[in-house]
Amino acid sequence: MKNNTKRILIITIVILGFFMLTLNNISAANEPTIEIKPQSPAPESTITFTPTIKDENTTEVWLHIQECDANTGICFSDSVKNESMTDLGGGKYEVSITLLHNDATYIQYWIDVKTSDAWIDYFKGSDGKGTIINLSDPVNGDDDDSTVNGGDKNGETPGFEFIGVLISVIFILLILNKRKR
């Protein structure tokens, strides 16, 4: 009886781990990627946003961006922009934005994608304010790099699927090692 309980527990953990891994990959498959150039923009510079949308039913893509000052804790109301993005073909869209405030320390942005079904927000963040990009010092700016997905340069959606697999392997090894004794 005790042996069957251990087997059921191990099988449940392994199946749950694979289910979490599969679920993460399904949601990541539809997530667009976005390239931002330059990676570390300076205040009053021009930034180019280039998302790649994998949904073939996309009809419109809009960028929402706002400049903010972390020192005062406010976002500038005159810097709110909602810009339609140009379709470059192949699921790529692009728009260039010129920042207005020299005292801005970061920007926050997200994109809205209109499909034949509905509008979908991406990169809006858990707080609904958008993904944050810290602005660099104009003298030490890094204008030659680009970033994908707000810092994830390999183009993949970050996740914790490796932790689930690692825990499952550890449990299996512990049970197998215990049986050998």
N, C-alpha and C positions, 0 to 999 in steps of 0.2 A: 504494500500500500504506500509506504513511504517513498519507494523507488518510482512508482507511477506518478506521484505528486511532483517529484523533481523533474521527471520527463515532461509532464504537462507544462510546468513552469518554464522550462528551457524552450520548449517548442513555442509557447506563447510569446516569450521575449524575442525569439528569433523572428517570428512572423510579424510581430509589432515593429521590430527594427526595419525589416524589409518594406513594410507598408509605409512607414514614415519616409524612408528613402525614396520610394516610388512616388508618393504624394508630393514631395518636394520637387522632384524632377518634372512632374506634370505641370505644376504651377510655374516653374521656372521656364518651361518651354514656351509659354505665351508671353513672358515678360520681355518688353523691349529693352534694348541696350541703348545707351546714349554716350556719344563722344563729345567732350567739351574741350575746346581749344581757345586759349591756352589753359593749361591745367591750373596754374596759380595766377589768375588775372589780377591786375592792379585796379584800384579805383579809377574811374573815368576811362577805362580801356574798352575795347570791343571784344566781345566773346561770341564764339560761334558754337551753336548747339546742333548736333547731328544725331537724332535718334534713328534707330533701325527698328521698324515695326514688323513683326512676323505675321500679323493677321492680314490676310488678303482682302478682307472686306473693309479695310480702312478707307474712309472718305475724306477726313480732315484731321489735322494734328495742330494743336495750339500749345504754345509755351506761356506759362505764367511765371513771372519773375519779379522780385522786389529786392531793393537794396536796404540794408539795415546797418545800424551802428551798435555794436555790442557794448561800447563804453556807456552809452546813454540808455540802452535797452529799448530803442525805438526803431521802427522801420519807416522809411520816408514814404509818405503817401503819394508824392508826385513821381515816385520812381516805379509805381506799379505798372507793369506792362503785360498785356495779353496779346501775343503776336501769333498770327497764322504762319505756319511753316510751309516752305516751298517743297513740293514733291519732286525729288530727284530721280525717282524711279527705283525699282528693286526694293521697295519698302523703306527707302531712306528719305528723310525729310531734313530741312536745314533752315536756320534763321540766325542772323547775326544781330546782337544787341549791344548798343553803346551805353555804358554805365554813366550816370549823371553826377554822382556825389563823390567828391574827393575825400570826405570823412567817413565813407561807408567802410565797414570792416568785414562784412560778409554779404552774400546774396543767398536768397532761398528761391527755389524753383520747383516746378512740377510740370508735367505735360498732360494734356487731355487728348484722348484719341477717340474720334467718332467712327464707329463701325456701323454696319447696316442694322445692328441690334440696339446699341446704346452708346453713351459717352462713358469712357473709362479713364480714371485718373491713375497716373503712374508717377512714382518718385515723390509722392505727397507726404510720406512719413507717417509715423504713428500719431503725431500730434496734429496732423492736417495742415501744417505750415509749409511743408516742402522740404526738399533736400538742401542742405546747407553747404555752400562753398565759401571757405575763408579767403578773403582777398589778401594779396601779398603787398609788401612794401613796393611802391613804384620803382625804387632804385634797385631792389634785389629781386624783381619779378622774374618769373620763370615762364617766358612766353613761347618756348619751343615745344613744350610737352603737351600731351593731351591726356585726358582721363576718360575712362569708360565706366559707366554706372557709378559716378560719384566717387571714384577712387579705386574701383576694382579693375585693374588694368588688363586682366586676362579675359574679360568679357563674360565671366560666369557670375551667376547669382550667388552671393555668399550664403552659407548655410552651415548647419551643425550635423549634417547627415553622417559625417565621419565618426562623431561621438557615439551615435546609436550603434553603428557597426562595431566599433571598438568594444563597447560594453557587451554586446552579444558574443563576440569572440572570447572575451575574458570569462564570461559565465560558462561557455562551452568548455574552455580549457580547464577551468576549475572543477567542473563536474567530471570530465574525463580523467583528470589527475587524481581525484578523490576515489574513483572506481579502481584505479591501478593499485592503490594502497591496500 
